[in-house]
Amino acid sequence: MERQIRIEPVTRIEGHAKITVFLDGAGDVRDAQFHVTELRGFEKFCEGRTLWEMPGLTARICGICPVSHILASAKACDEILAVRIPETAVLLRRLMNLGQIVQSHALSFFYLSAPDFLLGWDADPATRNVVGLVAEHPELARKGIRLRAFGQEIIDRLGGKRIHPAWAVPGGVNRSLSAEDRRWFLDNLPEAMDTIRGTLDLFKASFDCEARGVLGEFTSMYMGLVGSDGTWEHYDGRIRIVDQDGSIVVEGHDPSRYFDIIVEASAPWTYLKFPHYEPMGFPDGMYRVGPLGRVNVCEAFGTPEADAGLEAFRAEASRCSGKVFDYHYARLLEILASLERIGVLLDDERILSPRVRAEAGVNRLEGVGIHEAPRGTLIHHYQVDDDGLIEKANFIVSTGHNNLAMNRAVAEIAKMYIHKGDVTEGMLNRIEGGIRAYDPCLSCSVHAVGQMPIVLDVVDADGGLAQTVTKE
């Protein structure tokens, strides 16, 4: 008889989800599924709003990723205005996005995932968390908290607050950078650099290439934005897709034409859709985005210390790593690259210019905004009427791009550890760890597919199903 193991909820992630592991008659794993159980209908209730509201409105999709949505939305609105925003506004948007990458990656690594591999996958769940990490590794935890705070301070000082800053707007940004705030960033950057250097050294000393196979390994394609010379990109650039060997599948694709290569499929057991590379179909068109995706598609970071780190990373594996655990390695490399680029931006005198916004009206009826959020490529696509009212909005969020890969990861990890029906808490934690490696943001990623029915199960006092009511 087949059995099911259910992990509900998946812990230490943003949002609500569960995992079902299907065992065959011998107690071995047949398959596994990652179910996203919450629904956010932002695409529908954005309809009828003005384009001017969209950056601030879509920021409310999530309290973890507001900066990512603000910037992607503002870029889509720039396209509708058909303006070239001031160069200082570009520099400042880049600075805020780098601050977001630093704070989000630090949150993922130190708060959500480090308890697993620093305290132990089989450690007591009551202490296998950030509080237990503080107790066992107080200095590392303190540095991780301060590193995240540095990224948050960039967002706060630029946007006026850390959560939902109403700062990036159609045509640019609504406030410039003060000389005082630039000095604060420069004064505190060295501490952040020291922290990430030390963390990378600790990580490399603790996990060799073999040890990083703890969460499985599989082949896939990878997608991300790169600059014109193939360097790592986080705000602009063009779409590149490579295969597991690093061979280019798609090169220099226009982000505004993303729909020529990326389409979405759906399944009845999850609200999260399945974006995939359309020429290869579903599910063969699986690709991965985010830290590991960007590291695998780029030629170089374009900054000295991160490039040295990338060379060391690739020396241990192949051109493209397929290890799920290497999302953590890539995340640390991206923090280093982001901090180096923050230093470069702050040294540019143009960043203090007060000219930060271009004024215009509706000049196009459609706009696409794409940039790299911490979790991967983020797409906002708007269609408006002549008055700038949203007629249709489509969001393809980073976590959605990774949906096929996350389902593959939980199945592969389950097959590694569960045999003949023998299941321990530590095994289940490793399966959850496969999801944490992708650092999904589920509040961002889900939206309705056509008319989603509401299904209500009524259960009697004995636990039996008394009635099912469905509303279309």
Buried (B, 14 or more C-beta within 10 A) or exposed (E): EEEEBEBEEBBBBBBBBBBBBBBEEEBEBBBBBBBBBEEBEBBEEBEEBBBBBBBBBBBEBBEBBBBBBBBBBBBBBBBBBEBEBBBBBBBBBBBBBBBBBBBBBBBBBBBBBBBBBBBEBBBEBEEBBBEBBBEBBEEBBEBBBBBBBBBBBBBBBBBEEBBBBBBBBBBBBBBBBEEEBBEBBEEBBEEBBEBBBEBBEBBBEEBEEEEBBBBBBBEBBBBBBBBEEBBBBBBBBBBBBBBBEBEEBBEEBEBBEBBEBBBBBBBEEBBBBBBBBBEBEBBEBBBBBBBBBBBBBBBBBBBEBBBEBBEEBBEBBEEBBBBBBBBBBBBBBBBBBBBBBBBEBBEEEEBBBEEBBBEBEBEEEBBBBBBBBBBBBBBBBBBBEEEBBBEEBBBBBBBBBBBBBBBBBBBBBBBBBBBEEEBEEBBBBBBBBBBBBBBBBBBBBBBBBEEEEEEEEEEEEEEEEEEEEEEE
